Amino acid sequence: MTTQQRPMDTVTGGVQAHLPPDAATAVLQAADARAWRGVLPTLLFCDSGSLEVLLNWLVAADRHGHADPIICALDDTLHDRLDGGGFTSVRVPWAGGLVTRWLLRLKVMQVLLDHGYHVLHTDPNAVWINDPLPEIDALDDCDLVASQGTARPPDALATMGVVVCCGFLVLRAGAASCELIGDVIAELRQGPPDDQVAFNRVLVARGMMWDLSHPYGTMTVHGRRVPIFDRTVRGSDHSGLRAALLAQTRYQRVRMDRPAVVANHLAPWDAGATREQLAASGCLYLRPDWRDVDISRTGLRRLAAVPGAGTMRPY
């Protein structure tokens, strides 16, 4: 299926999300360049208000040689700053509103999947403390790989026992993932507040069953006790979609006193509050005077907070 064959406009609750053809083409070109190098396309969505959080992610990922994601810039200010620094930035017009933002994110993933590209989506505040790609690569039999969510939405948690988090998520191209992403977009049109609610409700509707045997323990979130695991949890739905839920002990949505691979600790949608939480949880890699340093993809080591934080290491 080509980009032109699928409508670029998605409407939910009177809100319209439009992915222009030139933005879709730019994302596809960036994914193609990575496919030729054998690199899993990694997507980040960000606006200029969260530049500091984004740079922190880039400095952390640079330690593992993964500092060239496809960054979907939601405003001109961020796009111009990144493009001028040699980053792969695609301008994705965003008129504001979180639901519209989620829809744009899903539409970009859908375009990539429709064209046969696998995709890894990571939030900028899902910091790569260690390299997650070896574990992701080892799960290449799964259509969906995701970190564990907390307790939202509670109806999906009650049915499945766990929920997935959209802040660190991999979809492998194929009929199963294309159908799934289409179902999530359709569900979001019905009015859920965000893509995570829509995503998990779709999994419930599709009969997703997880192997929740032998939990590591529990975490309490919003008054609800949720099982957590020190292993990858496998699952499947009635369509045959194969899924994996990454261990909360290593892909931490809630902070634990254990080393994390990816730390996506709970934080409100506010750049300042997120920055404070990153610092409090030991995930702040960006030097405090970063505004005085030229921002460029080849100069990320100069932005590192401590000596060696920007040093690339082999896989």
C-alpha positions as CSV (number, residue, x, y, z in Angstrom):
1,M,0.0,0.0,0.0
2,T,1.3,3.4,-0.9
3,T,1.1,6.6,1.1
4,Q,-1.4,8.0,-1.4
5,Q,-3.7,5.0,-1.0
6,R,-4.3,5.7,2.7
7,P,-6.0,8.9,3.8
8,M,-3.6,11.3,5.6
9,D,-6.4,13.0,7.6
10,T,-7.6,11.4,10.8
11,V,-10.5,13.0,12.8
12,T,-11.4,12.3,16.4
13,G,-13.9,14.1,18.5
14,G,-13.9,17.0,16.0
15,V,-10.0,17.2,16.1
16,Q,-8.3,16.7,12.8
17,A,-4.7,15.3,12.4
18,H,-3.2,15.8,9.0
19,L,0.1,14.2,8.0
20,P,1.1,16.0,4.8
21,P,2.5,13.8,1.9
22,D,5.8,15.6,2.0
23,A,6.3,14.8,5.7
24,A,5.3,11.1,5.0
25,T,7.8,11.0,2.2
26,A,10.6,12.5,4.3
27,V,10.0,9.9,7.0
28,L,10.1,7.1,4.5
29,Q,13.3,8.4,3.0
30,A,14.9,8.5,6.4
31,A,13.7,5.0,7.2
32,D,15.0,3.7,3.9
33,A,18.5,5.2,4.6
34,R,18.5,3.3,7.9
35,A,17.3,0.1,6.4
36,W,20.2,0.1,4.0
37,R,22.5,0.3,7.0
38,G,20.7,-2.5,8.8
39,V,19.5,0.0,11.5
40,L,16.0,-0.2,13.1
41,P,14.3,3.1,12.4
42,T,13.8,4.9,15.8
43,L,11.2,7.6,16.0
44,L,11.0,10.4,18.5
45,F,8.3,13.1,18.6
46,C,9.1,16.4,20.2
47,D,8.4,20.1,20.3
48,S,10.7,23.0,21.1
49,G,9.5,23.2,24.6
50,S,11.1,19.9,25.4
51,L,14.4,20.5,23.6
52,E,16.4,19.9,26.8
53,V,14.7,16.6,27.5
54,L,15.3,15.5,23.8
55,L,19.0,16.5,24.0
56,N,19.3,14.5,27.2
57,W,18.0,11.5,25.4
58,L,20.4,12.0,22.5
59,V,23.4,12.3,24.8
60,A,22.4,9.1,26.6
61,A,21.8,7.2,23.4
62,D,25.1,8.5,22.0
63,R,26.9,6.4,24.6
64,H,25.7,3.3,22.7
65,G,26.1,4.6,19.2
66,H,22.4,5.3,18.7
67,A,22.2,9.1,18.4
68,D,20.7,9.3,14.9
69,P,16.9,8.7,15.3
70,I,14.2,10.1,13.1
71,I,13.0,13.1,15.1
72,C,9.5,14.3,14.2
73,A,9.7,18.0,15.0
74,L,6.3,19.5,15.8
75,D,7.3,23.1,15.3
76,D,9.6,25.2,13.1
77,T,11.8,26.3,16.0
78,L,12.8,22.8,16.9
79,H,13.1,21.6,13.3
80,D,15.4,24.5,12.3
81,R,17.6,23.9,15.3
82,L,17.9,20.2,14.7
83,D,18.3,20.4,10.9
84,G,21.0,23.0,11.3
85,G,22.9,20.7,13.7
86,G,22.9,17.8,11.3
87,F,20.2,15.7,13.0
88,T,17.5,13.8,11.0
89,S,14.5,16.0,11.6
90,V,11.2,15.8,9.8
91,R,8.8,18.7,10.2
92,V,5.4,17.3,11.1
93,P,2.8,20.1,11.4
94,W,1.0,20.1,14.7
95,A,-1.7,22.5,15.6
96,G,-1.6,21.7,19.3
97,G,-3.6,19.4,21.5
98,L,-2.4,16.0,22.9
99,V,-5.0,13.9,21.0
100,T,-3.8,15.4,17.7
101,R,-0.2,14.7,18.8
102,W,-1.1,11.0,19.5
103,L,-2.8,10.7,16.1
104,L,0.1,12.1,14.2
105,R,2.4,9.7,16.0
106,L,0.2,6.8,15.1
107,K,-0.1,8.0,11.5
108,V,3.7,8.2,11.0
109,M,4.1,4.6,12.4
110,Q,1.3,3.5,10.1
111,V,3.0,4.9,7.0
112,L,6.2,3.2,7.9
113,L,4.5,-0.2,8.5
114,D,2.5,0.1,5.3
115,H,5.8,0.4,3.4
116,G,7.4,-2.5,5.1
117,Y,9.6,-0.8,7.7
118,H,9.8,-1.9,11.3
119,V,9.7,0.9,13.7
120,L,10.8,1.6,17.3
121,H,9.1,4.5,19.0
122,T,10.6,6.0,22.1
123,D,9.5,9.0,24.2
124,P,12.3,11.6,24.8
125,N,12.0,10.9,28.5
126,A,12.4,7.2,28.0
127,V,16.2,7.4,28.6
128,W,18.4,4.7,27.2
129,I,20.6,4.0,30.2
130,N,22.0,0.9,28.4
131,D,21.6,-0.4,24.9
132,P,18.1,-1.9,24.4
133,L,18.7,-3.1,20.8
134,P,20.3,-6.5,21.4
135,E,17.3,-7.5,23.5
136,I,14.9,-6.1,20.8
137,D,16.7,-7.9,18.1
138,A,16.4,-11.2,19.9
139,L,12.6,-10.8,19.9
140,D,12.4,-10.7,16.1
141,D,9.6,-13.3,16.1
142,C,7.2,-10.8,17.7
143,D,5.0,-8.3,15.9
144,L,4.7,-6.1,19.0
145,V,7.3,-5.5,21.7
146,A,6.6,-2.9,24.4
147,S,7.6,-1.9,27.9
148,Q,5.1,-2.5,30.6
149,G,2.7,0.3,31.5
150,T,1.3,1.0,35.0
151,A,-2.4,1.0,35.6
152,R,-3.9,2.9,32.7
153,P,-6.5,2.2,31.5
154,P,-7.9,0.4,34.5
155,D,-10.5,-1.5,32.5
156,A,-7.8,-3.0,30.3
157,L,-5.6,-3.7,33.4
158,A,-8.6,-5.6,35.0
159,T,-9.0,-7.7,31.9
160,M,-5.4,-8.4,30.8
161,G,-3.7,-8.2,34.2
162,V,-1.1,-5.8,32.7
163,V,-1.0,-2.9,30.2
164,V,1.5,-1.9,27.5
165,C,3.2,1.5,27.5
166,C,3.5,3.4,24.2
167,G,6.5,5.3,25.5
168,F,8.9,2.5,24.3
169,L,7.3,0.3,21.7
170,V,8.4,-1.7,18.6
171,L,6.2,-2.8,15.8
172,R,7.6,-5.2,13.1
173,A,6.1,-4.7,9.6
174,G,3.6,-7.3,8.5
175,A,-0.1,-7.8,8.2
176,A,-0.6,-8.3,11.9
177,S,1.0,-5.0,12.9
178,C,-0.6,-3.0,10.1
179,E,-4.0,-4.3,11.2
180,L,-3.2,-3.5,14.8
181,I,-2.2,0.1,14.2
182,G,-5.3,0.7,12.0
183,D,-7.5,-0.6,14.8
184,V,-5.7,1.7,17.4
185,I,-6.3,4.7,15.1
186,A,-10.0,3.8,14.7
187,E,-10.3,3.4,18.5
188,L,-8.7,6.7,19.1
189,R,-11.3,8.3,16.9
190,Q,-13.9,7.2,19.4
191,G,-12.6,9.6,22.0
192,P,-10.1,7.9,24.4
193,P,-7.8,10.6,26.0
194,D,-4.6,9.2,24.6
195,D,-3.0,6.5,22.4
196,Q,-2.1,4.3,25.4
197,V,-5.8,4.0,26.4
198,A,-6.7,3.3,22.8
199,F,-3.9,0.8,22.3
200,N,-4.7,-1.3,25.3
201,R,-8.5,-1.3,24.7
202,V,-7.8,-2.6,21.2
203,L,-5.6,-5.4,22.6
204,V,-8.5,-6.3,25.0
205,A,-10.9,-6.3,22.1
206,R,-8.6,-8.6,20.1
207,G,-8.4,-11.1,23.0
208,M,-4.8,-10.5,24.0
209,M,-3.7,-13.1,26.6
210,W,-0.4,-12.7,28.5
211,D,1.6,-15.4,30.3
212,L,1.6,-13.8,33.8
213,S,3.0,-16.8,35.6
214,H,5.8,-16.3,38.1
215,P,5.8,-12.5,38.7
216,Y,8.8,-10.9,40.2
217,G,6.6,-8.9,42.6
218,T,4.1,-6.1,42.4
219,M,4.0,-2.3,42.2
220,T,1.2,-0.1,43.5
221,V,0.1,2.7,41.2
222,H,-2.9,4.9,41.8
223,G,-4.0,2.5,44.5
224,R,-3.9,-0.6,42.2
225,R,-1.4,-3.4,42.7
226,V,0.1,-4.5,39.4
227,P,2.3,-7.5,38.8
228,I,5.9,-6.9,37.5
229,F,8.3,-9.3,36.0
230,D,12.0,-9.9,35.7
231,R,11.5,-11.7,32.4
232,T,10.0,-11.0,29.0
233,V,6.3,-11.8,29.1
234,R,4.9,-13.4,26.0
235,G,1.4,-12.9,24.6
236,S,-0.9,-13.4,21.6
237,D,-4.3,-12.4,20.4
238,H,-7.1,-14.2,18.5
239,S,-5.7,-13.0,15.2
240,G,-2.3,-14.6,15.8
241,L,-0.4,-11.4,16.6
242,R,2.6,-12.2,18.7
243,A,3.6,-9.8,21.5
244,A,6.3,-9.4,24.1
245,L,6.2,-7.3,27.2
246,L,9.6,-6.2,28.4
247,A,10.6,-6.8,32.0
248,Q,9.7,-3.9,34.3
249,T,12.9,-4.6,36.2
250,R,14.9,-3.5,33.2
251,Y,12.5,-1.3,31.3
252,Q,11.3,0.8,34.1
253,R,8.1,2.8,34.1
254,V,8.4,3.1,37.8
255,R,11.8,3.5,39.4
256,M,13.4,0.5,41.0
257,D,16.6,0.0,42.9
258,R,18.1,-2.0,40.1
259,P,20.0,-0.9,37.0
260,A,17.7,-0.1,34.1
261,V,18.1,-0.6,30.3
262,V,15.5,2.1,29.6
263,A,14.1,4.4,32.3
264,N,10.8,6.0,31.5
265,H,9.9,7.1,35.0
266,L,6.5,8.6,35.6
267,A,6.4,12.3,34.8
268,P,3.7,14.9,33.8
269,W,3.7,16.4,30.3
270,D,5.8,19.3,31.3
271,A,9.4,19.8,30.2
272,G,10.5,21.4,33.4
273,A,8.9,18.8,35.7
274,T,10.3,16.0,33.5
275,R,13.8,17.5,33.7
276,E,13.6,17.6,37.5
277,Q,12.4,14.0,37.7
278,L,15.2,12.9,35.3
279,A,17.7,14.5,37.7
280,A,16.2,13.0,40.8
281,S,16.2,9.5,39.3
282,G,19.8,9.7,38.0
283,C,18.9,9.9,34.4
284,L,20.1,13.4,33.6
285,Y,23.1,13.2,31.2
286,L,23.0,16.7,29.8
287,R,25.4,19.3,31.2
288,P,23.6,22.2,32.9
289,D,25.1,24.9,30.7
290,W,24.1,23.2,27.4
291,R,22.7,26.4,26.1
292,D,26.3,27.7,25.8
293,V,27.4,24.8,23.6
294,D,26.8,24.4,19.9
295,I,24.2,21.7,19.3
296,S,25.2,19.2,16.6
297,R,24.9,15.5,16.0
298,T,28.7,15.1,15.8
299,G,29.2,17.2,18.9
300,L,27.0,15.4,21.4
301,R,29.9,14.4,23.6
302,R,30.5,18.1,24.4
303,L,27.0,18.2,25.8
304,A,27.6,15.4,28.3
305,A,27.2,16.2,31.9
306,V,30.2,14.1,33.1
307,P,33.4,13.0,31.5
308,G,32.8,9.9,29.4
309,A,29.0,10.2,29.4
310,G,29.1,10.9,25.7
311,T,31.7,8.3,24.8
312,M,30.4,5.8,22.3
313,R,30.9,2.1,23.0
314,P,30.5,-0.9,20.8
315,Y,27.3,-3.1,20.9
